[in-house]
Amino acid sequence: MRKILTAILLLTAWPLLADSRIGKWCESDDEGKSCHGYVSYFSNGDVYAYGVIDNMFYIATGDWRQVGKQSCLNLTYRLFDVTSEQPYPIDEYNFCNEVVLINADTFRYRSESGSIETMYRHSNSADHSMSPLPQYLVDHASQVKPDKLFLNIPSGKYGLYPLPLQLAPAKVSFMLSLDANKPSDLSKEQDEQQRWLPYTHVQWGDPEGTHMRVSLHLSLESDEQVILALEYHQPGKVPFKKYIADDIVPGEPVLIQLAWQPDGSTYLSYNNQTLQYQLPLQQWQSYFMASNAKATFQRLTD
């Protein structure tokens, strides 16, 4: 009977212990005075983390679960050179820790190596934003000199790369170009059926929810014409789409400048034109995508 009562008490306490973890936590080496990384635990079991370690910037996504005091995470790491922002091969890491303490301010656990590690609560809400930046990036911002990212995506494939250093409110400049690799062995009928349309875009916001894109598309009318577009997507609503230019030469680099404010005022500049939209986003994450295309991207520092 004592064992049964003990088991019931543990089953009652486990959800409370796990629920206390929901939110955003600071990983720190100086008792929370500065943070080298941040981890968000969501109530649906998702994890989103980012930070700097060993001169690498990492973005980790995956899931977490807790059984008793055992906390297990399955994470996919996207790694970048902290200075050039060039991506390293994607890595996966699955591990379990023993929870020692979770309260309103502190999350303490025993790592696989046996050491006791402590995280400090940043907020009660989990998010996918990269704000605030890890302290290393704050201290070394002037040393970050992003290189061009070159992609050559073959037919039927696509590339997806997170872009690490984004903040809101903020402004960002980047170069985009698109050089289509149209398959030569497709008949006109196959072309129409597959709706082959190479593109490249930079995307901000939740990939499954509200997000904004700046994109380059190959025109359906001409292989010698590329269209620049702004898109705003909200679940359950018709996407907002604005075609900004239709006279871009394939392979020609396009300088895009974006700025946004907390009230949703979004400014897009291209060819000395400045356009203003009300496109409110609460969480920011950026992606660079390409399909059936040669594409280049370079984030420009201020």
DRENLO-825042 format. One record per residue (C-alpha): residue in three letters; residue number from 1; y, z, x. Coordinates in Angstrom, 1 decimal, always signed. Each point is the difference from the previous one (the first is absolute). Example, Ala and Ser with C-alpha at 12.3 -4.5 7.8 and 13.67 -1.06 7.14 Angstrom:
BEGIN
NODE	ala	1	-4.5	+7.8	+12.3 $
NODE	ser	2	+3.4	-0.7	+1.4 $
END
This chain:
BEGIN
NODE	met	1	+0.0	+0.0	+0.0 $
NODE	arg	2	+2.4	+0.8	+2.9 $
NODE	lys	3	-0.6	-3.4	+1.5 $
NODE	ile	4	+0.7	-1.7	-3.4 $
NODE	leu	5	+3.3	+2.0	-0.4 $
NODE	thr	6	+1.0	-0.9	+3.5 $
NODE	ala	7	-0.6	-3.7	-0.6 $
NODE	ile	8	+2.0	+0.1	-3.2 $
NODE	leu	9	+2.9	+1.7	+1.8 $
NODE	leu	10	-0.1	-2.7	+2.7 $
NODE	leu	11	-0.1	-2.8	-2.5 $
NODE	thr	12	+3.1	+1.5	-1.7 $
NODE	ala	13	+1.9	+0.4	+3.3 $
NODE	trp	14	-0.8	-3.4	+1.5 $
NODE	pro	15	+2.2	-2.1	-2.3 $
NODE	leu	16	+2.9	+2.5	+0.4 $
NODE	leu	17	-0.4	-0.3	+3.8 $
NODE	ala	18	+0.0	-3.8	-0.2 $
NODE	asp	19	+2.9	-0.2	-2.4 $
NODE	ser	20	+2.1	+2.0	+2.4 $
NODE	arg	21	-0.3	-2.8	+2.4 $
NODE	ile	22	+1.8	-2.6	-2.2 $
NODE	gly	23	+3.3	-1.0	+1.6 $
NODE	lys	24	+1.3	-1.2	+3.4 $
NODE	trp	25	-0.6	+1.9	+3.2 $
NODE	cys	26	+1.5	+0.1	+3.4 $
NODE	glu	27	-2.2	-0.2	+3.1 $
NODE	ser	28	+1.7	+2.0	+2.7 $
NODE	asp	29	-0.4	+1.4	+3.5 $
NODE	asp	30	+2.9	+2.4	-0.2 $
NODE	glu	31	-0.7	+2.0	-3.2 $
NODE	gly	32	+1.7	-2.5	-2.3 $
NODE	lys	33	+3.3	-0.4	+1.8 $
NODE	ser	34	-0.8	-3.7	+0.6 $
NODE	cys	35	-2.7	-2.3	-1.3 $
NODE	his	36	-2.0	-2.6	+1.9 $
NODE	gly	37	-1.7	-1.2	-3.2 $
NODE	tyr	38	-0.2	+0.5	-3.8 $
NODE	val	39	-2.9	+0.1	-2.4 $
NODE	ser	40	+0.2	-0.5	-3.8 $
NODE	tyr	41	-2.9	+1.2	-2.1 $
NODE	phe	42	+0.0	-1.4	-3.5 $
NODE	ser	43	-1.6	+1.6	-3.1 $
NODE	asn	44	-2.3	-3.1	-0.5 $
NODE	gly	45	-1.6	+0.5	+3.4 $
NODE	asp	46	+2.1	-2.5	+2.0 $
NODE	val	47	+1.5	+0.7	+3.4 $
NODE	tyr	48	+3.0	-1.6	+1.7 $
NODE	ala	49	+0.9	+1.0	+3.5 $
NODE	tyr	50	+2.2	-1.3	+2.9 $
NODE	gly	51	+1.2	+1.2	+3.3 $
NODE	val	52	+0.0	-0.5	+3.8 $
NODE	ile	53	-2.7	+1.1	+2.4 $
NODE	asp	54	-0.7	-1.2	+3.6 $
NODE	asn	55	+2.8	-2.6	-0.2 $
NODE	met	56	-1.5	-1.5	-3.1 $
NODE	phe	57	+1.5	-0.1	-3.5 $
NODE	tyr	58	-2.7	+0.4	-2.6 $
NODE	ile	59	-0.2	-0.5	-3.8 $
NODE	ala	60	-3.1	+1.5	-1.6 $
NODE	thr	61	-1.2	-0.6	-3.5 $
NODE	gly	62	-3.2	+1.2	-1.7 $
NODE	asp	63	-1.3	+2.9	-2.1 $
NODE	trp	64	-0.7	+3.7	+0.2 $
NODE	arg	65	-2.4	+2.4	-1.7 $
NODE	gln	66	-0.6	+3.7	+0.2 $
NODE	val	67	-3.2	+1.9	-0.7 $
NODE	gly	68	+0.4	+3.7	+0.6 $
NODE	lys	69	+1.8	+0.4	+3.3 $
NODE	gln	70	-1.2	-3.4	+1.3 $
NODE	ser	71	+2.7	-2.6	-0.1 $
NODE	cys	72	-1.1	-3.6	+0.8 $
NODE	leu	73	+2.2	-3.1	+0.5 $
NODE	asn	74	-0.9	-3.7	+0.2 $
NODE	leu	75	+2.9	-1.8	+1.7 $
NODE	thr	76	+0.9	-3.5	+1.1 $
NODE	tyr	77	+2.5	+0.0	+2.8 $
NODE	arg	78	+2.4	-2.8	+0.7 $
NODE	leu	79	+1.4	+0.4	+3.5 $
NODE	phe	80	+3.1	-1.4	+1.6 $
NODE	asp	81	+1.6	+0.1	+3.5 $
NODE	val	82	+2.8	+2.5	-0.5 $
NODE	thr	83	+2.6	-2.2	+1.8 $
NODE	ser	84	-1.0	-3.6	-0.8 $
NODE	glu	85	-1.5	+0.7	-3.4 $
NODE	gln	86	-2.9	-2.4	+0.9 $
NODE	pro	87	-3.1	+0.9	-2.0 $
NODE	tyr	88	-3.2	+1.2	+1.6 $
NODE	pro	89	-3.5	-0.5	-1.6 $
NODE	ile	90	-0.5	+2.0	-3.2 $
NODE	asp	91	-2.1	+3.2	+0.5 $
NODE	glu	92	-1.9	+2.2	-2.4 $
NODE	tyr	93	-0.6	+3.7	+0.3 $
NODE	asn	94	-2.0	+2.3	-2.3 $
NODE	phe	95	-0.1	+3.7	+0.7 $
NODE	cys	96	-0.1	+3.5	-1.6 $
NODE	asn	97	+2.0	+3.2	+0.7 $
NODE	glu	98	-0.3	+3.5	-1.2 $
NODE	val	99	+2.9	+1.3	-2.1 $
NODE	val	100	+1.2	+3.4	+1.2 $
NODE	leu	101	+3.1	+0.4	-2.1 $
NODE	ile	102	+2.2	-1.9	-2.5 $
NODE	asn	103	+3.0	+1.5	-1.5 $
NODE	ala	104	+3.5	-1.1	-1.1 $
NODE	asp	105	+1.2	-0.7	+3.5 $
NODE	thr	106	-3.0	-0.2	+2.3 $
NODE	phe	107	-3.3	-1.9	+0.3 $
NODE	arg	108	-2.3	+1.3	+2.8 $
NODE	tyr	109	-3.4	-1.4	+0.8 $
NODE	arg	110	-2.6	+0.1	+2.7 $
NODE	ser	111	-0.5	-3.5	+1.6 $
NODE	glu	112	-3.3	-1.5	+1.1 $
NODE	ser	113	+0.7	+1.3	+3.5 $
NODE	gly	114	+0.3	+3.5	-1.3 $
NODE	ser	115	+3.8	+0.4	+0.6 $
NODE	ile	116	+2.2	+1.4	-2.8 $
NODE	glu	117	+2.7	-2.6	-1.0 $
NODE	thr	118	+2.9	+0.7	-2.3 $
NODE	met	119	+2.1	-2.4	-2.2 $
NODE	tyr	120	+3.2	+1.0	-1.7 $
NODE	arg	121	+1.0	-1.1	-3.5 $
NODE	his	122	+2.7	-2.6	-0.2 $
NODE	ser	123	+0.1	-0.4	-3.8 $
NODE	asn	124	-2.1	+0.6	-3.1 $
NODE	ser	125	-0.2	-3.7	-0.7 $
NODE	ala	126	-2.2	-2.5	+1.8 $
NODE	asp	127	+1.5	-3.4	+0.7 $
NODE	his	128	-0.5	-3.3	+1.8 $
NODE	ser	129	+3.4	-0.1	+1.7 $
NODE	met	130	+0.5	+0.1	+3.8 $
NODE	ser	131	+2.9	+2.5	-0.4 $
NODE	pro	132	+0.6	+2.1	+1.9 $
NODE	leu	133	-0.9	-1.6	+3.3 $
NODE	pro	134	-2.1	+1.8	+2.5 $
NODE	gln	135	+2.1	+1.8	+2.6 $
NODE	tyr	136	-1.1	-2.2	+2.8 $
NODE	leu	137	+1.5	-3.1	-1.7 $
NODE	val	138	+3.2	+1.9	-0.8 $
NODE	asp	139	+0.3	+0.9	+3.7 $
NODE	his	140	-0.9	-3.4	+1.4 $
NODE	ala	141	+1.4	-2.4	-2.6 $
NODE	ser	142	+2.1	-1.8	+2.6 $
NODE	gln	143	-3.2	-0.9	+1.9 $
NODE	val	144	-1.7	-1.7	-2.9 $
NODE	lys	145	+0.2	-3.8	+0.7 $
NODE	pro	146	-2.2	-1.8	-2.5 $
NODE	asp	147	-1.8	-3.1	+1.3 $
NODE	lys	148	-0.6	-3.0	-2.2 $
NODE	leu	149	-3.2	+0.1	-2.0 $
NODE	phe	150	-1.8	-3.4	+0.0 $
NODE	leu	151	-2.6	-0.8	-2.6 $
NODE	asn	152	-2.2	-3.0	-0.3 $
NODE	ile	153	-2.0	+0.5	-3.2 $
NODE	pro	154	-2.7	-2.7	-0.7 $
NODE	ser	155	-0.7	-1.5	-3.4 $
NODE	gly	156	-1.5	+2.5	-2.4 $
NODE	lys	157	+1.0	+3.0	+2.0 $
NODE	tyr	158	+3.0	+2.3	-0.1 $
NODE	gly	159	+1.7	+2.6	+2.2 $
NODE	leu	160	+1.5	+3.3	-1.1 $
NODE	tyr	161	+1.9	+2.2	+2.4 $
NODE	pro	162	+1.9	+3.2	-0.8 $
NODE	leu	163	+3.4	+0.1	+1.7 $
NODE	pro	164	+0.6	+3.5	+1.3 $
NODE	leu	165	+3.6	+0.8	+0.4 $
NODE	gln	166	+1.6	-0.1	-3.5 $
NODE	leu	167	+2.2	+2.6	-1.7 $
NODE	ala	168	+1.9	+0.3	-3.3 $
NODE	pro	169	+2.9	-0.1	-0.5 $
NODE	ala	170	+0.2	-2.4	+2.9 $
NODE	lys	171	+0.6	-3.5	+1.2 $
NODE	val	172	-2.2	-2.3	+1.9 $
NODE	ser	173	+0.2	-3.4	+1.6 $
NODE	phe	174	-2.9	-2.3	+0.8 $
NODE	met	175	-0.9	-3.6	+0.7 $
NODE	leu	176	-2.5	-1.9	-2.1 $
NODE	ser	177	-1.4	-3.5	+0.5 $
NODE	leu	178	-2.8	-2.0	-1.7 $
NODE	asp	179	-1.9	-2.9	+1.4 $
NODE	ala	180	-2.7	-1.1	-2.5 $
NODE	asn	181	-3.5	-0.9	+1.2 $
NODE	lys	182	-1.1	-2.2	-3.0 $
NODE	pro	183	-3.7	-0.7	+0.2 $
NODE	ser	184	-0.5	-3.8	+0.5 $
NODE	asp	185	-3.4	-0.2	-1.7 $
NODE	leu	186	+1.2	+1.0	-3.5 $
NODE	ser	187	+0.2	-2.6	-2.7 $
NODE	lys	188	+2.9	-0.1	-2.4 $
NODE	glu	189	-2.2	+1.4	-2.7 $
NODE	gln	190	-1.3	+2.9	+2.2 $
NODE	asp	191	+3.6	+0.6	+1.0 $
NODE	glu	192	+1.1	+0.5	-3.6 $
NODE	gln	193	-3.1	+2.1	-0.8 $
NODE	gln	194	+0.6	+2.4	+2.9 $
NODE	arg	195	+3.7	+0.0	-0.5 $
NODE	trp	196	+0.4	+0.0	+3.7 $
NODE	leu	197	+3.4	+1.4	+0.9 $
NODE	pro	198	+0.5	+1.7	+3.3 $
NODE	tyr	199	+2.6	+2.8	+0.1 $
NODE	thr	200	+1.2	+2.9	+2.1 $
NODE	his	201	+1.9	+3.0	-1.3 $
NODE	val	202	+1.3	+3.4	+0.9 $
NODE	gln	203	-0.7	+2.6	-2.8 $
NODE	trp	204	+1.5	+3.4	-0.7 $
NODE	gly	205	-1.3	+2.6	-2.4 $
NODE	asp	206	-3.4	+1.0	-1.4 $
NODE	pro	207	-2.5	-2.9	+0.3 $
NODE	glu	208	-1.5	+1.0	-3.3 $
NODE	gly	209	+3.2	+0.9	-1.7 $
NODE	thr	210	+3.7	-0.8	+0.2 $
NODE	his	211	+0.9	-2.2	+3.0 $
NODE	met	212	+2.3	-2.6	+1.3 $
NODE	arg	213	-0.7	-3.1	+2.1 $
NODE	val	214	+2.0	-2.4	+2.1 $
NODE	ser	215	-2.2	-3.1	+0.4 $
NODE	leu	216	-0.2	-3.5	+1.4 $
NODE	his	217	-2.1	-2.5	-2.0 $
NODE	leu	218	-0.9	-3.6	+0.7 $
NODE	ser	219	+1.4	-2.1	-2.8 $
NODE	leu	220	-2.5	-1.6	-2.4 $
NODE	glu	221	+2.1	-3.2	+0.1 $
NODE	ser	222	+0.2	-0.5	+3.7 $
NODE	asp	223	-1.8	+1.2	+3.2 $
NODE	glu	224	+3.4	-0.3	+1.7 $
NODE	gln	225	+1.7	+2.5	-2.2 $
NODE	val	226	-0.2	+3.8	+0.1 $
NODE	ile	227	+1.5	+2.3	-2.7 $
NODE	leu	228	+1.5	+3.4	+0.6 $
NODE	ala	229	-0.5	+2.4	-2.9 $
NODE	leu	230	+0.7	+3.6	-1.0 $
NODE	glu	231	-2.6	+1.7	-2.4 $
NODE	tyr	232	+0.0	+3.3	-1.7 $
NODE	his	233	-3.2	+1.2	-1.7 $
NODE	gln	234	-0.5	+2.9	-2.4 $
NODE	pro	235	-3.4	+0.8	-1.7 $
NODE	gly	236	-0.1	-1.3	-3.5 $
NODE	lys	237	+3.2	-2.0	+0.3 $
NODE	val	238	+0.8	-3.6	+0.7 $
NODE	pro	239	+0.9	-0.4	+3.7 $
NODE	phe	240	+3.6	-0.6	+0.9 $
NODE	lys	241	+0.2	-3.1	+2.2 $
NODE	lys	242	+3.0	-1.5	+1.7 $
NODE	tyr	243	-0.2	-3.2	+2.0 $
NODE	ile	244	+2.6	+0.3	+2.7 $
NODE	ala	245	-0.4	-3.2	+2.0 $
NODE	asp	246	-2.1	-3.1	-0.1 $
NODE	asp	247	+1.1	-1.9	+3.1 $
NODE	ile	248	-1.8	+1.8	+2.8 $
NODE	val	249	-1.8	-2.1	+2.5 $
NODE	pro	250	-3.7	+1.0	+0.7 $
NODE	gly	251	-0.1	+2.0	+3.2 $
NODE	glu	252	+3.7	+0.7	-0.1 $
NODE	pro	253	+0.8	+3.7	+0.6 $
NODE	val	254	+1.9	+1.7	-2.8 $
NODE	leu	255	+2.1	+3.1	+0.6 $
NODE	ile	256	-0.2	+2.4	-2.9 $
NODE	gln	257	+2.0	+3.2	-0.4 $
NODE	leu	258	-0.7	+2.6	-2.6 $
NODE	ala	259	+1.8	+3.2	-0.9 $
NODE	trp	260	-0.6	+2.4	-2.8 $
NODE	gln	261	+1.3	+3.3	-1.4 $
NODE	pro	262	-1.7	+2.8	-2.1 $
NODE	asp	263	+1.6	-1.3	-3.2 $
NODE	gly	264	-2.0	-3.3	+0.4 $
NODE	ser	265	+2.9	-2.2	+1.2 $
NODE	thr	266	-1.7	-2.6	+2.2 $
NODE	tyr	267	+1.8	-2.4	+2.2 $
NODE	leu	268	-1.6	-3.1	+1.4 $
NODE	ser	269	+1.8	-2.2	+2.5 $
NODE	tyr	270	-1.0	-3.5	+1.0 $
NODE	asn	271	+2.2	-2.8	+1.5 $
NODE	asn	272	+3.1	+2.1	-0.3 $
NODE	gln	273	-0.6	+0.6	-3.7 $
NODE	thr	274	-0.3	+3.5	-1.4 $
NODE	leu	275	-1.9	+0.6	-3.3 $
NODE	gln	276	+0.0	+3.3	-1.8 $
NODE	tyr	277	-2.8	+1.2	-2.4 $
NODE	gln	278	-0.9	+3.2	-1.8 $
NODE	leu	279	-3.6	+0.4	+1.2 $
NODE	pro	280	-0.8	+3.7	+0.1 $
NODE	leu	281	-2.9	+1.1	+2.2 $
NODE	gln	282	-1.0	+3.6	+0.5 $
NODE	gln	283	-2.6	-0.4	+2.8 $
NODE	trp	284	+0.2	-2.4	+2.8 $
NODE	gln	285	-2.8	-1.6	+2.1 $
NODE	ser	286	+0.2	-3.4	+1.5 $
NODE	tyr	287	-2.6	-2.8	+0.5 $
NODE	phe	288	+0.0	-3.3	+1.7 $
NODE	met	289	-2.4	-2.5	-1.5 $
NODE	ala	290	-1.0	-3.6	+0.7 $
NODE	ser	291	-2.5	-2.4	-1.5 $
NODE	asn	292	-1.0	-3.4	+1.3 $
NODE	ala	293	+3.0	-0.1	+2.3 $
NODE	lys	294	+1.4	+0.5	+3.4 $
NODE	ala	295	+2.6	+2.8	-0.4 $
NODE	thr	296	+2.2	+2.0	+2.2 $
NODE	phe	297	+1.8	+3.3	-0.7 $
NODE	gln	298	+2.4	+2.0	+2.1 $
NODE	arg	299	+1.7	+3.1	-1.2 $
NODE	leu	300	+3.4	+0.2	+1.6 $
NODE	thr	301	+1.5	+3.4	+1.0 $
NODE	asp	302	+3.5	+0.8	-0.9 $
END
